[in-house]
Structure formats: C-alpha cells, structure tokens
Amino acid sequence: MTFICDTCGNEVTIEEGTLSWVDDGNSLRDFKITHKDDQDHHDCEPNHVVYIHLRMATGLVGYMKLSEIMADYWGKGYTLDDVNGLKRVLNLIGVCIWKKSKNPAS
C-alpha cells in the first residue's frame, strides 16, 4: 500500500512515511502524510510539532492509539482547525488497514 506525499506529490510507502500535524498550543491543523526526513526526502517532512510513523498508524493498535491521542487533545480543550485534513488522513489510513485485513500477506 502506498500513499501520496502531501509535500512532493510522489508515492510514499508505509515504511517511509509519517503522519504529522501542527499543535500550536490550543489548536490542531495541517494534517499531512509525507516522507520521513532522510537523505532522499529532506524537504518533505514538514516542521510539524507532532508526528507518528505510518507503519504504526496503519496498524489497528496504532490507529486506536492515534484516536486516543486526538481524544486527549480535545479533553484538554484544543480546537480542530483542520477538520477536512484530519478526516482525509484518517480515511486514507482506514482504507489501508481495511486492505491489509483483506490481504494479510502484503
């Protein structure tokens, strides 16, 4: 399963990608799936405050942990300034988990 990097527009695999977002202290925004910062993609990973590796987020346990992280933010009074961005990345990750469940060997 591959994703498209929100920065460079090229394919990004689960192993080489991250899900990141901006936490400005009271709101969340700019949810992105990008390449990790490495020798080939040093300009892709944004300088976001928080990130999780796609390999973790695309597993059922990681997806649930991501949901808990989001719930913790809202419990602290944070606002969500990028509803569509969050829904987009959650849908992409959800489709990935569904495809992996249909073909566990991949």
CORQUI-V908117 format. One record per pair of residues at least 4 apart in sequence whose C-alpha atoms are under 6 Angstrom apart, sorted by the first residue. I is the first residue (numbers start at 1). J is the second residue. D is the distance in whole Angstrom. If there is no record, write none. Layout:
i->[I;I]
j->[J;J]
d->[D;D]
//
This chain:
i->[2;2;3;3;4;4;4;4;5;5;5;5;5;6;6;6;7;12;12;14;14;15;16;16;17;17;17;17;18;18;18;18;18;18;19;19;19;19;20;20;20;20;21;21;21;21;21;22;22;22;22;22;23;23;23;26;27;27;27;28;28;29;29;31;31;34;34;35;35;36;37;37;37;38;54;56;57;57;58;58;59;73;74;84;87;90;100]
j->[12;13;11;12;9;10;11;12;9;10;12;33;34;32;33;34;44;17;35;54;55;55;35;36;34;35;36;54;33;34;36;52;53;54;32;33;51;52;31;32;50;51;29;30;31;48;50;28;29;30;48;49;27;28;49;78;78;79;80;80;81;81;82;85;86;44;45;44;45;45;41;42;45;42;58;62;62;63;93;97;63;78;78;88;91;94;104]
d->[6;5;6;5;6;6;5;6;5;6;6;6;4;6;6;6;5;6;6;5;5;6;6;6;5;4;5;5;6;5;6;6;4;5;6;5;5;5;6;5;6;4;6;5;4;5;6;6;5;6;5;5;6;5;6;5;5;5;6;5;6;5;5;5;6;6;6;6;6;6;6;5;5;5;6;5;5;5;6;6;6;5;5;6;6;6;5]
//
